[in-house]
Amino acid sequence: MHKIAVIGTGYVGLVTGSCLADFGLSVTCVDIDAEKISKLEQGICPIYEPSLSELILKNYKQQRLWFSTDLKKAVEDAQVIFITVGTPPQEDGSADLKYVKAVAENIGKFMNGYKVIVNKSTVPVGTGKLVRRILLENTSHAFDIISNPEFLREGAAIKDFMHPDRVIIGSDSEEATRIIKDVYRVLYLNEVPFVVTNVETAELIKYTTNAFLAMKVSFINEMADLCEKVGANVTDLAKGLGKDGRIGLKFLHPGPGYGGSCFPKDTLALTITARQAGSPAILVEAAISVNERHKRKMIEKVTAGIGDVKNKVIAALGLAFKPETDDMREAPALAILKGLADAGAHIRAYDPKAMGEATWRLKDVPNLILAENEYAAMTGADAVVILTEWNQFRNLDLVRVKALLKEPFFFDLRNIYDPNIMASLGFKYYSVGR
């Protein structure tokens, strides 16, 4: 049985480590943050992801999952080492590889025999060669590099790891490929498709997947704008479009724009890589532009609907970029609430899981307070704006909502309510593309 080291206990690292431990493997998750490691050993998960805390606690108690700050021991003990550190965007939008470089250097210094180094961080094409060069500068031991990108949706990461659409293996070594397939033996036996290619192609697969999905989101949002102009219904349009087997229904849901830890960062990084290679990704660049423009249009929708938002109280429901996560990175709420506040609105915001994140991510937004719950946010407000489609917002007591609001303005930026029902209840209802 292969011993595994997972370096980095962020979102990808914790999901990867806990799921591999649940496959019956011996896994040590390593991080330089001693406080985080201490909390993990106490069963305290630093992020919100459904079922992750339970999975960590289960495998820690059954002594298949360990947490440590001792990188040297973890590297020495493991045969397979996963790199799962962050690659945040730099000022120009390109991926910052400083953490990947630092980890590669330390792995090289601590290697005591043949190792398979698996890059699971989202990195631009060519990073595998970079890691190889750093390792060669720091070790005389044999090793192989594998690119094994993650495709974990926040809010469904455990399911995505345990039941993936495919496993991508970028490798130039038959031995390393055999070993990583053995690590994923549970998935292989469950007939999950494995796509084996070279390292460069695997690195590109991650970026191009996210770019393609981001383009679908931007496309349907642009069509939503057109629907509003010509009197069409984007929901029906999306159904008619998505039922075409060549297109599919997924990611054809209009809203306030895409956000999160992947789409904004990865699309921008891909366009930079493409331009540097002399092959600009014009469609991806357009998708980024449409997304930014669409968020501004959401601000305009609210201000035009109310007439003048100065000194108006707006209840904002949903701050995370999507349901079932506390992640607010690049969330549409950030730009939209800042725009409304800059126009003079007073914001009362609530999210079921992202309130901790909101305390610092929204600290520079003027006239914004965090409410105790959705109904507290709406009490005496001039309008409500739904920014994230949490289930509890899908079943609001609408009679109570109307009674709480000073004015019945209802901006449903996720299209979760029926316009006819809202109109019959007396709301001044606005949605996206309908």
N, C-alpha and C positions, 0 to 999 in steps of 0.2 A: 504494500500500500504506500502510495506516494505521500510524503509530508509536504505540506503547503505553507508558504509564507505569503501573506497579503500585506503589502506595504502601502499604508494610507487607510485611515478609518473614516473617510468621508462616506458619502452616499453609496458610491459604487463599491468601495472596499468593504463596508459592513454587509451589504447585500451579498456580495460575492463570497466573503468569508463564511457567513452564517449558512448560506445555501450549500456551499461545498462541504461544510461540516455536517450538514443534514444528509448529504450523500454518503456519509460514513467515513469521510476523510479526516485526517488530523490537520487542523488549521491554526496557525498563529497569525493574528492580526497585529501589525506593528504601527506605532505612531510616535512622533516626537513629543506630542502633547500629553504629558504625564497626567494632567487632571482628567482629560478625556478617557485615558486608559483606566484610571482609577474608577471612574464612574461606570464604565462598561463592565468592569469586574464586579461592580455592585448591582449590575443588571439595569443600569440607567442608560437608555439609548439617547444620544444627542440630537437625533432628528426624528421627525414624525413620518412614519411609513407603516401602513396597515400590516400587522402580523410580524413586523421585524423584531420588536422587543421580545415577543414571545419566542421567536425562533432563536434569537441570541441566547436568551436565558435557558432554553431547553438544551441547546448544544453545549453551553458552558457548563451546566450542571452534569451533563453526561461525559464531560472531559474530552470532547472532540474539538472544542473551540477555546483558544486562549488569547489573551491580550497582553501586549508587552511593549516596552520602550526599548528593549534590547535588540537592535537591528542585527548586530554581529551574530548573536546566538541564533536568531531566527534564520538568517542566511545560511549559517553553517549547518543547521539541522535540516533545512528544506532541500528537496530536489527541484521543486517547481516554485518559482517566485513570481507572484503577480504584482505588477506595478499599477497602483490605482490612485495615484496622487492627482491633484487638480491641475488643470491647464487653463488658468484664467486668461481672459483677453488682455492684451497690452493696449496701449493708447491708440495704436493704429488698427486694432482689431485682430491682429495675428495672435496665435496661441503662444502664451508664455510657457516655455519648457524648462524654466529654472528648477522646478521641483523634480521633474523627470531626470534632468541631468544630475542633480545632486544625489538622487536615489541610485542611479546607474553607477556613479562614481563609488558610492559606499558599498554597493553590491560587489563591485570588482575588488575592492580592498578586502572584503570579508569572505570571498569565495574560498572554499577548501576542497573543491572537486567539481565535477561536471554538474552544471545547472541548466535548467530550461527557464529562460527569462520571458515572462508573458506580459506584454504591454496591453493592459485593459483600459488605460486612460485614453481619452479622446485626443488624438494627436494628428498633426498634419503629415501628409505623405513624406517619407524620408526620415522620420523619427527612428524607425528601426535601424537604419544605417548609422544614425547619430549615436544611439545607445550602444550599438556594436563597437563603434570607434572608441567610445568612452571606456567600455569594459576592457577592450584590448590594451588600453593605456594603463589599466589598473590591476590586471591579473594575468597570470600565465596559465590559468586553468582553462579547460575546454568549456564551451557553453554554446547554446543555440538561442536565437531570438524568435519569438512568435508574436504576431499581432492577433489579438483575440478581442475585437471591439465589443462593447456592451450595447444592448438595446433595451434598456430598462426604463419603462414609463413610470414616472413618479406617481404613486398611488396604486400601482399594480406591479411593483418591481419584483416581489417574491414570485408571483404567478409567471411573470415574464422570464425569470431565471429558470424556474422549474419546468416551464412548458413553452420554450421559445419557438418562434417560427423557424429558426435556423441557427446553427452555430458556425461562425466564420473563423477559419483557421488560416492565418497567413504564415507560411513557413517555407524555408528552403532546406529543411532537414527531415528525412524520413523518420529518424529516431525521435526527434522532438515532436513530430506529428503523432507518432504512435503513443508517446507519453501523454500528450494533452488529450488525445482521444480516450486514454485510460482514465484520466482525471474526470472526464465527462462521460464515463461509462454508463451511468444511469440514464442520461439523455440518449446516448447511442442505442442502448437496449430498448428504449421507448420509441425508437425509429424517428427521432428528430433528425431532419436533414442536416448534414455537415457539408459545408462548402469549403474545400481546401484549395488555396491559391497561394500566390507569393505575398510577401509582406507588404509591398507597396499597394497591391490591389486591395488587400484587407483594410489597410489604413484609409483608402479612399472610399470603401464601401460605407463606412460609418458616416463620413461627412456627406456623401451623396444621398444616403437614405434620409437624413434629417433635412437636407436642402430640398429634396423632392417633396417631402411632406409639408415643409414650410411653404413651398410654391403652391400646393393645393389649398392651403389655408388662405394665402394672399389672393389666390384666384377667386375663391368663393366669396371672399369679402369684397373684392372689386365688383363681382357680379351682383352682390347685395346692393352696392351703391347704384348700379345700373337699374336694378329692379325698382328701387325707390323712385327713380327718375321717370320710368315708363309705366309704372303701375302694375308690375309683375310681383310674384311671390317667390322669394328666394328659397323657401323651404320646399315648395313643390318643384322648383327648378333643380335643387340639389338631388331630390329623389329621382327625377327624370334623368338627370345626368349620371348619378351614381349607380343606377340600375344597369347601366352599360357595363358588361363584364370587363371591358378593357380599362375602365376607370375606377369603379368601386365607390362605395358610399363613405368610407372612412376619410376623415379630415375634410369633409365637405360641410362643415357646420359653421355658419357665419357667427361672428362675435366681435369683440372689441380689438382683436389682433392677437398674434401669438406672442408668448413670452417664455419664461423658464430658463433652466440652466443649459439647455442644448440648442434649440433652434436659433436664437439670436447670435449666440457665440459661434456655433458651427457654420452657419451660413456665411457670416462675415469672414471667418477664417478660410473657408473654401474659396471665396472670391479673391482673397489676397493670394492664396496659393496658385490659383488659376492665372491671375495676372502676372505673377512672378514667373510662371512657366510659359508665358506668352500665349495663353489660350483663355482669354477672359470668359467667365461664366455669366454671360449677359442676363439670362433668365433669372438666375439666382440674385443678381444685383437688383433686378427689377422687383423681385419678391420682397426684398428687404425694404426698398423704397415704398412699395405699396403698404407694407405693414406699418411703417412709421406714419405715413399719410393717413391711414385708416384710424389710428389712435387719435390723431388730431380731429378727424371727422366725428369721432364719438364725443369729444369735448364740444364741438360745434352743434351736434345734435341736441345736447342737453341745454346749452345756452340759447339756442334758437327756439327750443320748445318752451322754455320758461319765459323767455323774453329778455330778462336781465337777471343774472345770478348774484349780483352784488348784494351782500348781506342776507342772501337766502341760505337756509339751512338744508343741506343735502345729506340724506342717509345713504351711505355707500355700503352695500352688502357684498362681501367677498373681496379679499385682498390678495390671496395666493393666486398664482398664475393659472391654476386648475384645481379642481376638487381633490380631496384626499391627500393633500400635502400642505406643509407649512412654508413651502418655498415661494419667496416673493421675487426671486431674481428675474429682472426684466419683465415683471408682471405688468400687463396693461394698466392695472390700477395705479401704478406709480406715476405714469405720465398723465393719465386722465385726471386723477385727483389733484395733482400739482397744477394742471391747466385750469381746473375749475377754481381752485383756491386762488390762483394768480388773478382770476377774473373777479375775485371778491367774495366767492362763496365761503360759507362756513361748513365744514365737513364733520359728520359723525360717522365713524367707520366701525365695521364689525366683521370678523371672520372667525369661523369655528376653531381654527388651528393656528393661524398666522399672527396672532396678536403679539406674541413675543418678538417676531421678526418686525412687525409693524412699528414697534416702539422706537426702533432706530432707523429703519428704512424710510419712515415718513416723518422723522423728527424735524426736517427742514421745511415741511409743508405748513404754511401759515394757517391759522384758524382751524386746525384739525384736532379732534379729540377721539379717543377710542371708547366705544360704547360697551356696555355689559353684555348685550345680546342684540339680536336683530330688531326686536320691538322697542327696546330702549333707544336704539339709533333712530327709529322712525317717529318717536313721540314728538309732536310739534314741528316736524320737518316740513319743508315746502315741497320736497320731492324725494323719491327713492330711486337709486341707480343700482341695478344688479350687475356686478362685474365678474362674479364667479358662480358657477351653477352647482353649488352645494345642494345636496338633496333636501336639507331642511328649508332652503329657500324656494324649492319647487312646490312646497305645500304650505305656503304662508296662509294664515287666516286672513283672507282678503277683506272681509267685512271689518275685522279689527284694524287692519292696515289702513283702510280708508278713514276710519274713525280717528286714528292716531295722527294722520297727516293733516297739516294745516291746509295744504293744497293737494289735490289728488294726482299730482304728476308722477308717472311711473315709467322709468326708462329701463326697459328689459333688454340689456345688451347681450344676453345669451339666448333670447327667444324661447324662454321656458314656459311662457303663458300664452293662452289663446286670445288673440286680439278681440274677438267677438265677445268672449266672456268678460274681458276687462272693460270693454266699452259698456256692456250691459250693467256693470257694477258702478259705472260712473267715473272710471279712471280716465285721465288724459294720458293715454297709453302710447308709448313709442317703442318699437323694436328695431331690428336690423334687417333691412331688405324686404319688409312686408308692409 
